[in-house]
């Protein structure tokens, strides 16, 4: 392609035809320059970032722990006394006399003294453990004995109990029963009296030792057969009103007893 540098060099018709082309080339050149300038000098567009308002931490208040409901226990029924339950009577000892004792001295033999004290040179004899002695009287923790040696011995160094005892059974309102228990050393007797009415029923049961003898107000023995046969229980209907006695007689050997008594 030929390029004409001046208007004189270019033919007139060609100059007319080339004019639009020149205009287009100039426009393209201008657009290219704008794009170069724009690419080299344009700053990157900044995007505004929204500022978030500070959020305060949410504080959760502790919730109170729910208290489980308390289960109410059903009210206990008022305690009642069964109509047939046994109420204990009271026993009052009226007299107690020691007539026998057994020597039991941890530092034996036991000294027998002429007086109820530990004065020097008043020892009149000694007794071995297990020896039974006959007691005449008591004085301030001393026993006056007559057999096998006359003199005084310390009661605390013997086994002793009421040889002769008299007691009274007192029935309180509603009481129908009582228990008897004790020990007799050697010979002796324990007697318990109580009031009863004709038509009542008396039941005695021996848990240890023999049955007592039941004496009626007239002195008659009501349970002779049972005591002779060694029975452990006896029941009888009382035919008279008055004072009845339960008697525990002992021979020289003695015994321990425990008896339940019921009167209805």
C-alpha positions in Angstrom: 0.0 0.0 0.0 1.2 3.5 -0.9 1.2 6.2 1.7 1.1 9.8 0.5 2.8 12.2 2.8 1.3 15.5 1.6 -1.9 16.6 0.0 0.0 17.4 -3.2 1.3 13.8 -3.4 -2.2 12.4 -3.0 -4.7 12.4 -5.8 -7.9 14.4 -5.1 -10.2 11.4 -5.3 -8.0 9.3 -3.1 -7.8 12.1 -0.6 -11.6 12.0 -0.3 -11.7 8.3 0.1 -9.0 8.2 2.7 -10.5 10.9 4.9 -13.0 8.7 6.8 -10.2 6.1 7.2 -8.0 8.7 8.8 -10.7 9.8 11.1 -11.3 6.3 12.2 -7.6 5.7 12.9 -7.4 8.8 14.9 -10.4 7.8 17.0 -8.9 4.4 17.7 -5.6 6.0 18.7 -7.4 8.3 21.1 -9.3 5.4 22.7 -6.1 3.4 23.1 -4.4 6.2 24.8 -7.3 6.7 27.2 -7.2 3.0 28.1 -3.4 3.0 28.7 -3.7 6.1 30.9 -6.7 4.7 32.7 -4.9 1.4 33.4 -1.7 3.0 34.7 -3.2 5.7 36.9 -6.6 4.5 38.0 -6.6 3.7 41.8 -8.4 0.5 42.8 -11.9 1.2 43.9 -12.3 0.7 47.7 -15.3 -1.0 48.9 -16.6 0.4 52.2 -16.8 -2.3 54.8 -19.7 -1.7 57.2 -18.5 -1.3 60.8 -20.2 -3.8 63.2 -21.3 -2.4 66.5 -19.6 -4.2 69.4 -21.9 -6.8 70.7 -21.8 -7.2 74.5 -21.5 -10.8 75.7 -24.8 -12.0 76.9 -24.7 -13.0 80.6 -27.0 -15.7 81.6 -28.1 -15.4 85.2 -28.1 -18.7 87.0 -31.5 -20.1 87.3 -32.5 -21.4 90.7 -32.6 -25.1 91.0 -36.1 -26.3 91.4 -36.8 -28.0 94.7 -38.5 -31.3 94.3 -41.8 -31.4 96.1 -41.7 -33.1 99.4 -43.7 -36.2 99.7 -45.8 -36.1 102.7 -45.9 -39.4 104.6 -49.3 -40.5 105.6 -50.0 -39.8 109.2 -49.3 -42.7 111.4 -52.4 -43.9 113.2 -52.5 -43.2 116.9 -51.1 -46.1 118.9 -53.8 -48.1 120.5 -53.5 -50.8 123.1 -55.0 -54.1 121.9 -57.9 -55.1 124.1 -56.1 -58.4 125.1 -52.7 -57.0 125.7 -51.1 -57.6 129.1 -50.3 -54.6 131.4 -47.8 -55.3 134.1 -48.7 -54.8 137.7 -46.2 -53.4 140.3 -44.5 -55.5 143.0 -43.7 -54.0 146.4 -41.3 -55.8 148.7 -42.6 -55.6 152.3 -39.7 -57.5 154.0 -36.5 -59.2 153.1 -34.4 -61.3 155.5 -31.1 -63.0 154.8 -30.8 -66.3 156.7 -28.3 -68.1 154.4 -25.3 -67.0 152.3 -22.5 -68.6 150.3 -18.8 -67.6 150.7 -17.4 -66.1 147.5 -14.1 -64.3 148.2 -11.8 -63.6 145.3 -8.9 -63.3 147.8 -10.1 -66.3 149.9 -10.2 -67.9 152.2 -12.6 -65.4 153.9 -11.7 -64.2 157.4 -14.2 -64.6 160.2 -13.8 -61.8 162.7 -15.0 -61.3 166.3 -16.4 -57.8 165.5 -17.8 -56.2 162.4 -14.6 -54.4 161.5 -11.1 -55.0 160.2 -9.2 -54.4 163.5 -6.0 -56.2 163.8 -5.9 -59.5 165.7 -9.7 -60.0 165.6 -9.7 -62.9 163.1 -11.2 -66.0 164.7 -11.3 -68.3 161.7 -11.5 -68.6 157.9 -14.0 -70.1 155.4 -13.4 -71.6 152.0 -15.3 -70.4 148.9 -18.6 -72.2 148.4 -19.2 -72.7 152.2 -22.8 -72.1 153.2 -23.3 -70.1 156.3 -26.2 -69.4 158.6 -26.9 -65.7 159.0 -28.3 -64.3 162.2 -28.3 -60.6 161.4 -26.9 -57.8 159.2 -25.0 -54.7 160.2 -23.4 -52.0 157.9 -22.3 -54.5 155.2 -21.4 -57.3 157.7 -23.2 -60.6 158.3 -23.3 -62.1 161.7 -23.1 -65.9 161.3 -23.6 -68.8 163.7 -22.6 -71.7 161.6 -20.2 -73.2 160.8 -18.2 -70.6 162.8 -19.6 -67.9 165.0 -18.5 -64.4 164.1 -18.7 -61.7 161.4 -18.0 -61.8 157.7 -18.0 -59.2 155.0 -21.3 -59.4 153.0 -19.6 -58.1 149.8 -17.5 -61.3 149.8 -20.5 -63.6 149.8 -23.4 -64.5 147.5 -26.6 -63.6 149.3 -30.3 -62.8 148.6 -33.5 -62.6 150.5 -34.0 -66.0 152.1 -37.4 -64.9 153.5 -39.2 -62.4 151.4 -42.8 -61.1 151.6 -44.1 -58.9 148.7 -47.3 -57.4 147.5 -48.6 -57.3 143.9 -50.5 -54.1 143.2 -52.7 -54.1 140.1 -53.2 -50.7 138.4 -56.2 -50.0 136.2 -56.0 -52.2 133.2 -53.2 -54.4 134.5 -53.8 -58.1 134.3 -50.3 -59.6 134.4 -46.9 -59.5 136.1 -43.6 -61.4 136.2 -41.9 -62.9 139.3 -38.1 -63.5 139.3 -35.5 -63.9 142.0 -33.2 -66.4 143.7 -33.2 -68.2 146.9 -29.9 -69.3 148.4 -30.2 -72.4 150.7 -33.5 -72.8 152.5 -36.1 -70.1 152.6 -39.4 -68.9 151.1 -40.7 -66.1 148.9 -44.4 -65.2 149.1 -46.3 -62.8 146.9 -49.9 -61.8 147.8 -52.5 -60.2 145.5 -56.2 -59.5 145.6 -58.5 -61.4 143.3 -62.3 -61.8 142.7 -64.4 -64.9 142.5 -64.8 -66.0 138.9 -61.5 -64.7 137.7 -59.0 -67.0 135.9 -55.4 -67.4 137.1 -52.7 -68.7 134.8 -49.1 -69.2 135.9 -46.2 -70.3 133.6 -42.7 -71.2 134.8 -39.9 -70.1 132.5 -37.2 -71.1 135.0 -37.4 -73.0 138.2 -40.6 -74.6 139.7 -44.2 -73.3 139.7 -45.1 -71.5 142.9 -47.8 -73.0 145.2 -51.1 -71.1 144.8 -52.8 -70.5 148.2 -56.5 -69.5 148.4 -57.8 -67.0 150.9 -58.7 -69.9 153.2 -55.1 -71.3 153.1 -56.0 -74.2 150.8 -53.5 -75.2 148.0 -55.1 -75.0 144.6 -52.4 -76.5 142.4 -51.0 -79.3 144.4 -51.0 -81.8 141.6 -49.2 -79.5 139.2 -46.4 -78.7 141.7 -45.9 -82.4 142.5 -45.8 -83.4 138.9 -43.3 -80.8 137.9 -45.6 -79.1 135.4 -44.5 -75.8 133.9 -48.0 -74.2 133.6 -51.3 -74.1 135.5 -54.6 -72.4 134.9 -57.5 -72.4 137.4 -60.8 -70.6 138.1 -60.9 -68.7 141.4 -63.9 -69.6 143.5 -63.6 -66.9 146.2 -62.7 -63.3 146.5 -59.9 -62.2 148.8 -56.1 -62.4 149.2 -54.2 -65.1 147.2 -50.6 -66.1 147.7 -48.0 -67.5 145.4 -45.4 -69.3 147.6 -41.9 -70.5 146.6 -40.6 -72.7 149.3 -37.0 -73.8 149.1 -35.1 -76.6 150.8 -31.4 -76.3 151.6 -30.3 -76.3 147.9 -32.2 -73.2 146.8 -33.1 -72.2 143.2 -33.6 -69.4 140.7 -37.1 -68.8 139.4 -38.9 -66.8 136.7 -42.7 -67.0 136.4 -45.3 -65.2 134.3 -48.7 -64.6 136.0 -51.9 -63.6 134.3 -55.2 -62.8 136.1 -58.3 -62.2 134.0 
